Amino acid sequence: MEEWTIQQWEQKLSENKIVAFYLYTPMCGTCAVASKMLSVVEEVLPDTPIGKANINFIEQLAMDYKIESVPCLLIHHNGKLTDKIYAFQSVPFLYEKLKI
């Protein structure tokens, strides 16, 4: 999973039908598990852009989207936020949320 800047994320939103943006912090143990889960999903959905960002460096976005905790996955369909996921539950759960 590639680290994205806000500009890269905005570009992906304008170019793709579905986009996932994963927000984390390096010291978060739950985030490490969530990252591994998303890596599996990324392998089975290679055409779905999934990026990540350390929330400590994108504070304005966190405030704009009212991010309550990490890990957090923002899913956009056609440029509109459709899901804000905090409980990653399972790889099949994430796959269902991200498949087109």
N, C-alpha and C positions, 0 to 999 in steps of 0.2 A: 504494500500500500504506500502510495506516494504522499509526501508532505505537500500540502497546498497552501498557498497564500490566499488571502481573501480575493485578490484579483483573479487567480487561477480558478477558484471556486465559482466566482461570478461568470467567468468565461464558459466553464462547463455547464452551468445552468442555462446559458443562452444557446448552447450547441446540442444539448442532449435532452431526450424525453424524460429520462429518470437520472437523478444524481443523488449520491449519498455522501454526506460530509460527517466524518467521525471526529468528535472532540474528546480529548483526553488530557491527563497530566502524567508526567513521567513517573511520579512517585505513587500512583494509584494502582494497587494490586488488582482490583477488579478490571481496570482498564487493560492490563496485560492479558487477562483472559479474553476480554472482548476483542482485543486486537487479533488474537489467534483465531477466534471465531470468524471475524470479518475476512481474514486472509483465506480461510477455506471458502467462504462465499465468493470472494473475488476470483478464486480459481474456477469455480463452476459458472460464474457469470462474467466472463472476461470483457464483454461489451458494455457492462454497466460501470460508469465511472464512480469509483469509491476513493475518496481522498481523506486525509486526516490532518489535524492541526492541534498543536498544544494550546489549550485554551488560555494559558497564561500570556500568550502573545497576541491574542485576538479578543481582548476584553470588550471592545465595542460590539463585536458580533454577538458575544455572549450576553451582553445587556440587551441588544436589539431583539434577540430571540428568547430572552428570559430563560436562559439555561440555568436549571436549578442544581444540577450536579453532573459529575462525570462518572462513568462514560456516558456520552450522549451521541445519538446518531440522528442527524437531520436528513430526512428523505424528501426530495422535491420531485413532483411529477409536473411536467410542462411548466417549470419555473415557479410552481406554487408549493409551499410546504404542506405535505400531506401527513407526515409522521414525525414525531419527536420521541425517540425511544431511549429510555433509561435502563430498562430491564431487558437485556439481550436474550434471555431465556434459552435459546438453542440455535444451532446452525440452521435447521429446517425452518424455524420461525423467521430468522433473518432472510433466508432465501425466499420465502413466500412474500415478504415485504418488498423485496427488491427485484423479483422477476417481472418482466414486462408482460 
